[in-house]
């Protein structure tokens, strides 16, 4: 399994867009067209990315927006 590579702000954005897209697709009178199914698949992937903080496309492109990788480690200044 890959490490978390999505930061908190991006998680919120992905979850929001996923919920908006899913609500739009499911509010249509009938889910028949390929475009509506495509929107549902995109919405599900955005929501899963937001929930689990992992994006396989970002992994392949070597992108990491997670802040935990930028933390400084404490050093002993009394040496």
Beta strands, then each sheet from edge to edge (+ up, - down):
end
